Amino acid sequence: MNRRSVLMAGAAALATSASGAVLWARQDIGRWRAAADAIRQPLNPELTGRAAIAELVRCATLAANSHNTQPWRFVARDADITIAPDFSRRCPVVDPDDHHLFASLGAAAENIVQAAPVFGLSATVRAVGEDGRVRIDLVPGAPEPSELAAAIVKRQCCRGLYDSRPVPADELQRLASAGRGDGVDILLLTEPAAVDAVASLVIAGNTAQFADPSFLAELKHWLRFGYADAVATGDGLFAGVSGNPALPAPVGRLLFDRVVSADSENAKCRAQIASSAGLAVFVSDHDDRGHWLAAGRAYQRFALCATALGIKHAFLNQPVEVPQQRHRLAEHLGLGLRRPDFIVRFGYGADMPRSLRRPIADVLV
């Protein structure tokens, strides 16, 4: 072969490779979209019996949970659903006392409570047992659709920038009412000085976390850099959810090590807070599993109410995840011995790509 032939063959091979990569990328996007759409189908009020119970489990799995680890297993019977903690999916670095894990169980339980009336059922959440299990009793009731139930499949943590518009006073009141529960209060901060004070603790907490190699290793373990990665596992933090480009997993890991830093993440946090209408701080009366469960339920109601009102939200939990900053936050807010559970920013913005969930069969015992 002469030089011209070699160059032409090389160009053809490169074009074929690029075309193949584009084709595979499109296939990956298609699979991801199909998976995201399948798990977020609207509730079907025509379902009855075991089909309705399975639908309640699907609703439960759509609840918020730390790092999208989905740390739960379900036992579903005709008259009750039990949610068991899956400690194999805990995050020992960012959540060493399992606060977020049990709050996740509470959020899942609240979705069942809100969805049950759609199927003519009433759900009552029992206290956390010594084994960490949560039972939800189901009894027949009058069918009753609600805007919070309809919001279950739409709720998401939108980690993009918002448009800085204030939330009207009447809607702030609705958010506050939704975010209160048994032994749980919510503080809504909208004044710039109050927001800035908490923002400084967010930055301090974020800086501390990114200085911890074990935190970075745990975070990286749960990151899903590309569509194929996200679909294969059905869990974890998909890059697109945070507004980052989807990349092949090896490339994403390399760039994470080279590009992501406390400075870059702090700049992102500052911009996110500046674009928000305010911050919500959830506070528990006592620091135990029962109150963590209640805090998760309160957050989930807040999130569903915000979704129904067209208000976006996302967690900024760095100060509550770093003990020193959590103490500073409690002192700043005058909480005494009460525990700050979550910090959530809220405002108006665009939808973001949605996280995935594992198949229902994988979480049913």
Phi, psi and omega in degrees: 000137176277176185299319180299318180295320179297315179298319180294321179294320179295317180296320179296319180296319179296318180296318179297317180296316180296318179297320178296319179296318179296318180298314180296321179298317179296320178297319179296316179298318180298317179294320179296314180298318179297319180293317180296319180291321185296320185277351183242030174294143177303153179296142180254102184291352180281347182288145179222170174059222184295330178295322178292322178297317178298324178294324177295323176296318177301317178300318180299320183291345179275003179289159176293147177201148187297129179059014185051041178283339181054064189275056186216156170226151185235139169244113186250124175234177185296326187249000179196159174232129176252132176254120180253138176292137175256093186290348175290347181248020178284163178244090188294340180275304184282340184221062188296332180262006179067023176302308182295325181299311181287330173296324177297320176297321177296318179296319178296317179298320181295324177298321177296316179302315183286328183276332187307315181299335177302328183256020178071033180233155173240132186245134178236126182270127177271164180295158177295129178281173180298332178274004178085001181279149179238125179254137175244114179278140181241128176228152180298145178208184180280134176303132186206096176291157179210160180291331178290321177297317180296334182281347185303316184280350182258339184299137174204156171274110182268106187268010177277187176280147175259186186253011173072000179294140177287152175271131181303152185301320182293328178283327173299321179295320178295320178296318180296318179296319180293328186272005177258149179204191179296109179074016181229133177239165178228135176249122178259119182251118179235342178288137184306319182295318180293319178295316182298323181296317178287325178301323180296327177285327174300314181295318179296318178294318179296319179298317179296319181294318183284351173271357184256110181302326181291325175296315181297321180295318180293316178300313181298324179300325184263000177283140175240106192280332184232169180300314182297320178300314182294317182292322183297325183260328183070014181216189175079178184265098179291134185304321183297333180297330180265009179083008178269154180290144175284133184225156171304142187307314180299321179292317180299317180296319180297314181293324178302315181293329186267331192249319186286132181209170176301318181298315182293320180288325177296319178298321179294316180298317180299316180294320179297315180294318180298331181274354186270159177279338180173183179236145173245128177246121179266135187227131178259145178294325182224155185259077179212172186300320180299320179284330175296319176300314180296323179295320176297320178295316180297316177301315185297320176297316177303314183295319179292320177297315179300317180299316179297330180272359182079021181257130179273163178202163177198152179284147168225069193270007184308316182293333180273349181265345178252112188310316181299317180287329177296320177295319178296320179296314179299319179294316181299321183271359179066042185274349183064234180271000179289151184257127169286124186267309183217156167238129183231127173269153182215158180167195183251132181193187183272158172296156176239164173305149187259146177286160181261172175226154176290157178301147180304322180301333181282343183246356176271130179272000000 
